[in-house]
């Protein structure tokens, strides 16, 4: 038998066990981090990984590691004793400190060894949550033994019942030959190896007990971008990794702050606008980046990532998006997430077509959402053809709302014979290049958008019958981009001009 650690959990496994044998349900193609034993490197590092019931933090020590910090008996004493807006303390435990009986100035993130009532038998680890001056029963130096360099958001989440569960040295990342990411499930595991299977992120402004909404819109972009539960590394540098799949999305700049190790940001300006960044080193704040979250587990994956890696990622809270749901399903979601659902018409056969407030953090903060519904007869199901028209389909989702929701809408413009035309708003400067133009015949029920070769660029249309001369928008084939098909063609016949039409995307 050998001993390994999987996401911090100690396991005993048989000699010769493979990675796949301990992770039978790990998604195919998703990388994990393997950290092989590196005792000498660990002895040289000045960082400690501290696991708490509210998340993980990394402590950079001011000097050598105090021996008592790694004593298992010491860990068992580290329950949260008190916390306020300035600091949080864990303990108590005996030390030999000599309290100076005078206040000291502390900065956010500093970790202090102090005592209560100037009794060294009642010593505490005290984490400064904000800049303040206080007498924490520390010695003449102020008692600062280190500072939190990763996971500072955890300091604000601690509450009654939380505790420190583990303290261990952080490995040196200089030798990546012994620490790496892999998708090889046949890899044989060795004694002492650490396996990290996923990244867990806590959204900016979210804790189980307190919600703030200052970054609600940019956090919603994070939840949308990573709703699939996958982070795709499009770029890996010394300071960050980047998921570029959401490039080109408008995101408001809401929360600027220094970007620490484990900070998650979204770029709000420039050609990379909408990209999701996770930092593996401390860098200054930037007017181009808004902070949207903090890694609370899996920083090893962030640090070891290579371009092309795909990781499992879990962002909390789970997104609340009711659009496109039957009313009964929305009610179940509201009950499970503990918020009130206000409905215009309480009819189980209706579909939700709008939601206020529109962001997850706002719904959780207000503990209520107001929804507008439409009868199923007014909701048209469509299927989009990303395989043949990926750019045009992406544009269509953006202009109808399907990019962010399961239900979208567009205004009916004109109808004649068996042709139905719609005129969604196209952002200025948008270019629609020819893509997936029909050849020989435009099939019945095909959904199309007119490209920039014609004056009516951006017009969306569907034709109920096949046609060998004109596309669904009544343009020649060279001016027509086929983007999918309409499933509910019969519902189109009830549409009136200038009426908003609700659409719902069906995915195979």
C-alpha positions in Angstrom: 0.0 0.0 0.0 1.1 3.6 -0.6 -0.2 6.9 0.7 -1.3 9.7 -1.6 -3.4 12.9 -1.3 -6.3 13.7 -3.6 -7.6 17.3 -3.3 -6.1 17.4 0.2 -7.7 14.1 1.3 -5.3 11.4 2.4 -5.8 8.0 0.7 -4.3 4.6 1.0 -4.1 2.8 -2.3 -2.5 -0.4 -3.7 1.0 -0.4 -5.2 0.8 0.1 -9.0 -2.5 1.9 -8.9 -3.1 4.2 -11.9 -4.5 7.7 -11.9 -7.7 6.4 -13.6 -8.3 3.9 -10.9 -8.6 6.6 -8.2 -10.5 9.0 -10.5 -13.0 6.7 -12.3 -15.5 9.5 -13.1 -13.1 12.3 -14.0 -14.2 13.9 -17.3 -12.3 12.7 -20.3 -9.8 15.2 -21.7 -9.6 17.3 -18.5 -6.2 17.6 -17.0 -5.2 17.1 -13.3 -2.1 18.3 -11.5 0.4 15.7 -10.1 2.8 17.0 -7.5 5.5 14.5 -6.7 7.4 14.6 -3.4 10.0 17.3 -3.2 11.1 17.3 0.4 14.2 19.4 -0.1 12.3 22.0 -2.0 9.5 22.1 0.6 12.1 22.8 3.3 13.3 25.8 1.4 10.0 27.4 0.7 8.6 30.2 3.0 5.0 29.6 2.1 2.4 27.5 4.0 -0.9 26.3 2.6 -3.7 26.8 5.2 -6.9 24.9 4.6 -10.0 26.2 6.4 -13.7 25.3 6.3 -14.3 28.5 4.3 -11.5 28.1 1.7 -7.8 27.9 1.3 -5.2 30.6 1.9 -1.4 30.8 1.3 0.8 32.3 4.1 4.2 33.7 3.3 6.3 33.5 6.5 8.4 36.4 7.7 11.1 34.0 8.9 11.6 30.3 9.5 8.5 28.1 10.1 7.6 28.0 13.8 7.6 24.3 14.7 4.2 24.4 16.4 2.5 25.4 13.2 3.0 21.9 11.7 2.1 20.0 14.9 -1.1 18.0 14.4 -2.1 18.6 18.0 -1.8 22.3 17.4 -4.1 22.1 14.3 -6.9 20.6 16.4 -7.0 23.7 18.6 -7.6 26.2 15.7 -11.3 26.9 15.8 -12.4 30.5 15.1 -12.5 32.2 18.5 -13.7 35.6 17.5 -13.9 37.8 14.5 -14.9 41.4 13.7 -14.4 43.9 10.9 -10.7 44.3 11.8 -9.4 40.8 12.5 -10.2 37.1 13.1 -8.5 34.9 15.7 -8.0 31.1 15.9 -7.1 29.2 19.0 -6.3 29.1 21.8 -2.9 27.3 22.5 0.1 27.9 24.8 3.3 29.7 23.6 6.2 31.4 25.3 5.5 34.9 23.9 6.0 38.0 26.1 3.2 40.5 25.5 4.4 44.1 25.1 1.1 45.5 26.3 1.0 48.2 23.6 -0.8 48.7 20.3 0.8 48.1 16.9 -0.3 49.0 13.4 -1.3 46.1 11.2 -2.0 45.8 7.5 -4.6 43.6 5.8 -3.4 40.1 5.4 -0.8 40.1 8.2 -0.9 37.2 10.5 -0.1 37.9 14.2 0.9 35.7 17.1 -0.8 37.2 20.1 -2.6 36.3 23.3 -5.8 37.1 25.2 -5.6 38.9 28.5 -1.8 38.9 28.2 -1.9 35.2 29.2 0.6 33.2 27.0 -1.3 30.0 27.7 -4.2 31.6 25.7 -2.3 32.5 22.5 -4.0 33.0 19.2 -3.3 33.2 15.5 -4.8 36.5 14.4 -5.5 37.4 10.8 -5.8 41.2 10.1 -8.8 41.7 7.8 -8.2 45.5 7.3 -5.6 48.1 8.2 -5.9 48.9 11.9 -4.1 49.7 15.2 -4.6 47.4 18.1 -3.1 45.6 21.1 -3.4 41.9 20.3 -1.2 40.8 23.1 1.8 40.4 20.8 5.4 40.8 21.7 7.5 44.0 21.3 7.9 43.4 17.5 4.2 43.4 16.9 4.0 39.6 16.5 3.7 39.5 12.7 4.8 36.0 11.6 3.8 36.3 8.0 1.2 37.6 5.5 -1.5 36.1 3.4 -0.5 36.2 -0.3 -3.3 34.1 -1.8 -6.9 33.7 -0.8 -7.4 37.0 1.1 -11.1 36.9 0.2 -11.4 33.9 2.6 -10.6 36.3 5.5 -13.9 38.0 5.0 -15.9 34.8 4.8 -15.0 33.4 8.3 -17.9 33.1 10.7 -18.9 31.2 13.8 -18.1 27.5 13.4 -15.2 27.8 11.0 -11.8 26.4 11.7 -8.4 25.7 10.3 -8.2 22.1 9.2 -4.7 21.7 7.8 -1.4 23.6 7.5 1.4 22.2 5.3 4.4 23.6 3.3 3.9 24.8 -0.2 6.1 23.1 -2.7 8.6 25.0 -4.8 7.4 25.5 -8.3 10.8 25.8 -9.9 11.1 22.1 -10.7 8.1 21.4 -13.0 9.8 18.1 -14.1 8.4 16.7 -10.8 5.1 18.6 -10.8 3.0 18.7 -13.9 -0.5 18.5 -15.5 -1.6 15.3 -17.3 -4.6 13.7 -18.9 -3.0 10.3 -18.9 -5.2 8.1 -16.7 -2.9 5.2 -17.1 -0.1 6.9 -15.2 1.1 4.9 -12.3 1.1 6.7 -8.9 3.9 6.7 -6.5 4.3 7.2 -2.7 3.5 10.7 -1.5 2.1 12.1 -4.7 -0.5 14.9 -4.5 -3.3 14.9 -7.1 -5.4 18.1 -7.7 -8.4 17.4 -9.8 -10.2 20.8 -10.1 -10.3 24.5 -9.5 -12.9 26.0 -7.2 -13.6 29.7 -7.4 -15.7 31.9 -5.1 -17.3 34.8 -7.0 -16.5 38.4 -5.9 -19.2 39.6 -3.5 -20.5 36.1 -2.7 -20.3 34.2 0.6 -22.9 31.8 2.0 -23.9 34.3 4.6 -23.4 37.7 2.9 -24.0 39.0 -0.7 -22.7 42.2 -2.1 -23.7 43.3 -5.6 -21.1 45.9 -6.5 -19.6 43.4 -9.1 -22.9 41.7 -10.0 -22.8 42.3 -13.8 -19.1 41.3 -14.3 -19.6 38.2 -12.0 -22.6 37.2 -14.2 -20.2 37.2 -17.2 -17.9 34.9 -15.2 -20.8 32.5 -14.5 -21.9 32.5 -18.1 -18.4 32.0 -19.5 -17.6 29.1 -17.2 -21.1 27.6 -16.9 -19.8 24.5 -18.8 -17.6 23.7 -15.8 -14.4 23.8 -18.0 -11.5 26.3 -18.1 -9.7 26.2 -21.4 -6.1 27.6 -21.2 -5.7 29.6 -24.3 -2.6 31.4 -23.0 -0.2 30.6 -20.1 2.4 33.2 -18.9 4.5 33.7 -15.8 1.7 35.8 -14.2 -1.6 34.3 -15.4 -3.6 31.8 -17.5 -6.4 32.9 -19.8 -9.6 31.4 -21.2 -10.3 33.4 -24.4 -13.6 31.8 -25.4 -15.6 34.9 -24.4 -13.5 37.4 -26.3 -15.5 40.2 -27.7 -18.1 40.4 -25.0 -18.9 43.8 -23.4 -18.3 43.7 -19.7 -18.6 46.6 -17.3 -15.6 47.7 -15.2 -16.8 47.3 -11.6 -14.2 46.2 -9.1 -10.5 47.3 -9.5 -8.0 46.0 -7.0 -4.5 44.5 -7.0 -4.4 41.1 -8.6 -3.0 38.6 -6.2 -2.2 35.0 -6.7 -5.5 33.2 -7.3 -7.4 36.3 -8.3 -9.9 35.9 -11.2 -10.5 38.9 -13.4 -12.3 39.7 -16.6 -10.8 42.1 -19.1 -13.1 45.0 -19.8 -11.2 47.0 -22.5 -9.3 46.1 -25.7 -9.2 43.2 -28.1 -9.2 40.7 -25.3 -12.3 42.1 -23.7 -14.4 39.4 -22.1 -11.5 37.1 -21.5 -11.2 35.3 -18.1 -7.9 35.5 -16.3 -6.6 33.6 -13.3 -3.4 34.9 -11.7 -0.5 32.8 -10.5 1.6 35.7 -9.3 0.9 39.1 -7.7 0.6 42.0 -10.1 -0.8 45.6 -9.7 -4.4 46.5 -10.4 -5.3 47.6 -13.9 -8.0 49.8 -15.3 -8.5 47.1 -18.0 -9.4 44.4 -15.5 -12.3 43.9 -13.1 -12.0 41.3 -10.3 -14.7 38.7 -10.4 -13.5 35.9 -8.1 -10.9 34.2 -6.1 -9.5 30.6 -6.3 -10.2 28.8 -3.0 -9.0 25.4 -4.1 -6.7 24.2 -6.9 -4.1 26.9 -7.2 -1.7 24.1 -8.1 -3.6 23.6 -11.4 -3.4 27.3 -12.1 0.4 27.4 -11.5 1.2 24.3 -13.5 -1.1 24.9 -16.4 0.1 24.7 -20.0 -1.5 26.2 -23.1 -4.1 23.8 -24.4 -4.9 22.3 -21.0 -8.6 22.0 -20.1 -9.5 21.9 -16.3 -12.6 21.2 -14.4 -13.7 24.4 -12.7 -16.5 25.1 -10.2 -17.6 28.7 -9.7 -19.8 29.5 -6.7 -22.6 30.5 -6.6 -24.3 28.5 -9.4 -25.9 30.8 -11.9 -29.6 31.6 -11.6 -31.0 32.0 -15.2 -34.7 31.2 -15.5 -35.3 32.3 -19.1 -36.5 29.5 -21.3 -37.7 27.3 -18.4 -41.2 26.1 -17.9 -42.8 27.8 -14.9 -42.9 24.7 -12.8 -39.1 24.2 -13.3 -38.5 27.8 -12.3 -40.5 27.3 -9.2 -38.4 24.3 -8.2 -35.2 26.4 -8.8 -36.6 29.2 -6.6 -37.4 26.7 -3.8 -34.0 25.1 -4.0 -32.1 28.4 -4.0 -34.4 30.0 -1.3 -35.8 33.0 -3.2 -39.3 34.2 -3.9 -40.6 33.9 -7.5 -43.1 36.6 -8.5 -45.0 35.6 -11.7 -47.3 37.5 -14.0 -49.5 34.5 -14.8 -49.4 31.4 -12.7 -49.9 28.8 -15.4 -47.7 25.7 -15.5 -47.9 25.6 -19.3 -46.2 29.0 -19.7 -42.5 29.6 -20.5 -40.3 32.3 -18.8 -39.2 35.0 -21.2 -37.7 37.6 -18.9 -36.3 37.9 -15.4 -35.7 40.8 -13.0 -33.2 41.3 -11.6 -31.1 39.7 -14.3 -28.0 38.8 -12.4 -27.5 35.9 -9.9 -26.0 38.0 -7.1 -28.9 40.5 -7.3 -31.4 37.7 -7.1 -29.6 36.1 -4.1 -29.2 39.5 -2.4 -32.9 40.4 -2.8 -34.0 36.8 -2.3 -36.6 37.4 -5.0 -37.1 37.5 -8.8 -39.9 38.7 -10.9 -40.5 36.9 -14.2 -42.6 37.4 -17.3 -44.0 34.4 -19.0 -45.4 33.6 -22.5 -47.6 30.7 -23.6 -45.7 27.9 -25.2 -47.5 28.7 -28.5 -45.6 32.0 -28.6 -42.1 30.4 -28.0 -40.4 29.2 -31.2 -37.8 26.5 -30.9 -34.8 26.6 -33.2 -31.6 24.7 -33.8 -28.3 26.5 -34.7 -25.6 25.0 -37.0 -22.3 25.9 -35.3 -20.5 23.2 -37.3 -21.0 25.1 -40.6 -21.6 28.7 -39.5 -19.8 29.3 -36.2 -19.3 33.0 -36.6 -22.8 33.8 -37.8 -24.4 31.6 -35.1 -22.3 33.4 -32.5 -23.5 36.8 -33.8 -27.1 35.6 -33.8 -26.9 34.5 -30.2 -25.4 37.8 -29.2 -28.1 39.9 -30.9 -31.1 37.8 -29.6 -29.9 37.1 -26.1 -29.3 33.4 -26.6 -25.6 34.0 -25.8 -26.5 34.6 -22.1 -29.8 32.7 -21.8 -31.8 29.7 -23.0 -34.5 32.0 -24.4 -34.1 35.1 -26.6 -36.2 37.5 -28.6 -36.3 39.4 -31.8 -38.9 41.7 -33.5 -41.0 40.5 -36.4 -40.4 42.9 -39.4 -42.3 41.7 -42.5 -44.1 38.7 -43.7 -45.2 37.6 -47.2 -46.2 34.3 -48.7 -44.2 31.7 -46.7 -41.4 34.1 -45.8 -41.0 35.5 -42.3 -38.5 38.3 -41.7 -37.1 39.6 -38.4 -34.9 42.7 -37.7 -32.8 42.4 -34.5 -30.5 45.3 -33.5 -27.0 44.8 -34.9 -24.2 46.6 -33.0 -22.5 49.4 -35.0 -19.4 48.2 -36.8 -20.4 44.6 -36.9 -19.2 42.8 -40.0 -21.1 39.8 -41.4 -18.9 37.9 -43.8 -20.4 35.3 -46.2 -20.5 31.9 -44.4 -22.4 28.7 -45.2 -24.2 30.2 -48.2 -26.7 27.7 -49.8 -25.7 25.8 -52.9 -28.4 24.6 -55.4 -31.3 25.0 -53.0 -32.2 26.6 -49.7 -34.1 24.0 -47.7 -37.4 24.4 -46.1 -37.5 25.9 -42.6 -33.9 27.0 -42.9 -32.9 30.0 -40.6 -30.6 32.6 -42.2 -29.1 36.0 -41.7 -28.2 38.3 -44.6 -24.5 39.0 -44.9 -22.7 42.3 -45.8 -22.8 41.7 -49.5 -26.4 43.0 -49.5 -28.0 46.2 -48.3 -30.2 44.3 -45.9 -27.3 43.0 -43.8 -28.4 41.7 -40.4 -31.9 40.8 -41.5 -33.0 37.3 -40.2 -35.4 35.2 -42.0 -37.0 31.8 -42.5 -38.9 30.3 -45.5 -41.3 27.5 -45.0 -40.7 25.9 -48.4 -37.5 25.0 -50.3 -36.3 27.5 -52.9 -33.6 27.1 -55.7 -33.2 30.9 -56.3 -33.5 32.8 -53.1 -32.6 32.2 -49.5 -34.7 32.5 -46.3 -34.3 36.3 -46.2 -35.3 36.6 -49.9 -31.8 37.5 -50.9 -29.7 35.6 -53.6 -27.7 32.7 -52.2 -24.4 34.7 -52.1 -26.0 37.2 -49.7 -27.4 34.5 -47.4 -25.7 32.8 -44.4 -27.6 29.7 -43.3 -27.4 29.5 -39.5 -29.8 26.7 -38.6 -33.4 25.7 -38.8 -36.7 26.5 -37.2 -38.4 23.5 -35.5 -41.7 25.1 -34.7 -42.7 26.3 -38.1 -46.4 26.2 -37.5 -46.0 28.8 -34.7 -44.7 31.3 -37.2 -48.0 31.6 -38.9 -49.6 33.3 -35.9 -46.9 36.0 -35.7 -47.9 39.6 -36.5 -45.6 42.4 -37.8 -43.8 44.5 -35.2 -44.5 41.8 -32.6 -41.7 40.5 -30.4 -41.0 36.8 -31.1 -39.6 34.6 -28.4 -37.1 31.9 -29.4 -35.6 29.0 -27.6 -32.5 27.1 -28.7 -32.6 23.4 -28.7 -29.3 21.7 -28.4 -28.6 18.1 -29.5 
